[in-house]
């Protein structure tokens, strides 16, 4: 949040967020297209979405979290019952998630699987649970489509055994290859903290503007956006709900990327390529 936002009455700020960023709401759930400048919850020095809602007399509880620097779709429960049903879906990995990502680099293949376990390093920073030099990149060619997919992994024997590690898998499809940047659609199969950010950085393709990895890019935000969430309504007839959060125009500020509308067209087509 900017200094002006911090000075604003929290109830007014919550009303403004509601007016500008709600993309789905019913008696049970709320989905916001979260700006990149505010935490979902747990902000120690300032306001977050949960505390702003509470200050305005409203109870919402996140069914999952995205980082403060990440924009896009976040699902909140509005009742205790809904919260239990929604969080169980995230825990069981039945929620489909799609992220738009801009990397600082070029050279990524048309699709890939990043299968690298994560752990905590010094100062509780998330890292891959193995030496970086032990990461192996395998290429699988599809002769029918004349494409190639890459898989990044580490041998089980190289995974650290002196600390707890967590299996973590991210899939991606390349949407656009610019002169200096690459646009990806990423689907995290697991939901670890900082997963997409760490996975891409450790294979040599960090996200543009990511402060975890020396943000000296000269941009004002991290280019990671929660574009799509598909989940089951844990109320009524349990229908499958699909929501999309359109990124703002700032997501295409680099001159070698397409406009947001074309990004979304490409992402919609690419969804069928992700398992």
N, C-alpha and C positions, 0 to 999 in steps of 0.2 A: 504494500500500500504506500502511496505517496504521503509526504508530510501533510498535505491538505486533507487527504482521506483520514489520517490519524486524528486531525483536529475536528473532523465532522462528527456530529451527534451520531452514536452507533445505531440508534433506531432509524435515523434518516439514511444512513449508509446501507443498512439492511434493506430498506424499502427500495433504494436505488438499485441494489444488486438484483432484487426480485424483479423490478421493472425491466431491467436490461438483459438479464442472463438466465431466466427460467426457460427451459425448453420442453419440460414435461412436468405436470403436477396433477395429482389426484388426492384422495383422502388418505392414502397410504404412503406415497413416495413423492419425492421432488428430485428433479435432475437439473443441475445448473451447468451452464457453459462458463466455468470458472475463469476469471482473468488470471494472468500469470503473476500478479502482484500480491496475492493474498493466500494464506495458508488455509487448508481445510479445517484443521483443529490443532490444538497443542501449541499455539503461538505463545511464547513466554514473555515477549516484550511488545505488546500491541494486541490488535484485534485479529481474530480469525473468523471464518464463516459461522462456526458453531456458536462462538461467544457473541457475535453480532446478532444472530437470531435470538439468542437467549436474552440479550439486552432489550430486544424489541418484543419480548414476551412470547416467543415462538420456540418450540422444541423441534430440532432436527438432529439426526444422528447419522454420520456417514457409514455406508455399508462397505466402503473401501476408501483408500486415500490415493491422491496423486500429490507430487511434490509442489511446494509453493511456487517454484519457477516454471512448473508445467501448467499449461492452460487446458481448458476443455471439459468434457463431460464428467461430472461427479454425481453419483447416486446417493441420495439421503433418504432415510426412513423417517416417517412422521409419526409412527407408533412403535411401541416396544415389540409388538407382534411382527410387524413388517420388518423391523430391524433384524430379528432372529432369522426370518425366512430369507432375507436378502444376503446377509453375511454368510449363511450356510452355502449359498450358491457360489460365492467367491471362494470359500474354503474348499469346496468340491470341484472348483474349476469348470463350472458349467456356464459361466458368464463369458461371452466372446467380447474381446477388447481389441480395438484397432487404433493405433497411434500414427500420426503424421510426424515425420522427423526430417530435419535438414542437417546433414553432416558438414563438417568443415572441409571435407575431402572429396575426391573422385576416385574411381577405380573399383567400386563395389560391383559384384556380379548382379545379374538380373534377379536372382533370388538367393536366399541363404538360410541356414539354421545355425544359431549360436547356442551351443549346448555346453555351457561353462558354469560349474558350481560356484556359488558365492559364499563369502564369509566376511567377518569383520576384521579389519587390520588395526593399525594404531589409531588412537582417538576415535575408535568405533567407526572408522570409514569403511564403507563397503568396497570389497575388492574380489577379484577372482581367487578362488581357493587353491591356487597352484602358481608356480613360477610362470611369468609371462612368456619366457622363452620355450616353455613346454607346450604351448598352445599349438595344435596341429590344424592345418586347413586342408581339407580334402575336397577335390572337385569331382562332381558327377556330371557327365555330359549327357544331354538328351538329344540323340541324333535326329529324332523325328521332328522336334521343334527347333533344332539348331541353337539350343540354349544350354547353359551350364549353371548348376547350383553348387554352392559351397557349404560345407559344414565345418564349423570351428569347434574343437573339443580338446580335452586333455586326457591322457591315459589315466585310468583309475589309480595306478601306482604313483602318479605324480600329485594327486590331491593331498593337501596338507592333512596330517593325521593328529596334529597337536591342537586343533581347534575344530569347533563344529562347522560343518559346511552344509549348504543347501542346494540340491539340484535345481537348476535354473535354465529355462529354454526360451529363446526368442526366435520367431520366424520373421523374415522380411521379404518384401518384393520391392524392387527398384521402380519408382514411378517416373523419375526424370534424372538425367545425368547432365548437369550444367558444366560450365567451364571450370568452376572452382568448388561447386557444392553438389551434393546429391540429395534428392528427395526420396524418402522411403515410406512405405506403409509397413508398420511393425505390429505383429501380434505376439504379445507375451503369453506363453502357455502357463507359466507360473507367475506369481505376483509378488516377487521379492522387492524390498526397498531398493530404489535406484537401479533396478535391473536393466532397463534399456540403456540408461546412461553409462553404466559400467560395462555392459556387454560390448557396446559399440566402441567405447574408448579403448578397451583392451584388445580389440582386433585391429586397432589403428585408425578408427574412423569416428572420433568424438563428435558429439552434437554441437552445432554452432551455438555459441554463447553460453555454454555450460560452465558455471562457476566451479564445479567439482574438478575440472580439468583445465586450469589456467585460462580463464576467460579473458583473452586479450584480443577478441575478434572485432571490437569496435561497434558492437550491436547492443541494443538495449534490453534484450530478452533472450531466454533460452528457447531454441526452436524445437520444442517437444510439445505436441498437442494431442490430447485425448479426444479423438474424432468420433469414435463409435463405441456404443455399449449395447449388447443384446443380452437380455435376462428374462427370467420367467416371473410373471406377476404371482406373488405368493398370497394372493387374495382372489376372490371371485373364481373364475374358471381357469386361472393359471396360464393365461395366454402368453405367448412369447412377445416381448416388447423390444423394439429396435429404436434406438435414439441416435441422432447424429448432431454433433456440435460443430458448427461452421467456424473455422479459425478467422480471426480478424485480418484486415488487409496488411497488418504489420508482419504477418507470417510469410509474405512474399516480397519482402523489401529488397532482397538481393536481386541484382539485375540479370542474373543467369537462371532464374527460376520462373516458372509460369505463373500467371495470376491465380488467385485462390479458386475461382470457378473451374479452371482447367485442372488444378490439383485434385479437386473433389471428383471430377469426372474420371480421371485416371484411377483414383483410389477405389471408386465404385466398381470399375471394371476389374481391378486387381484383387478385389475381395474373393473372387472365385478361385484364384490361384493359391490362396492361403488355406491350409488344411483346417 
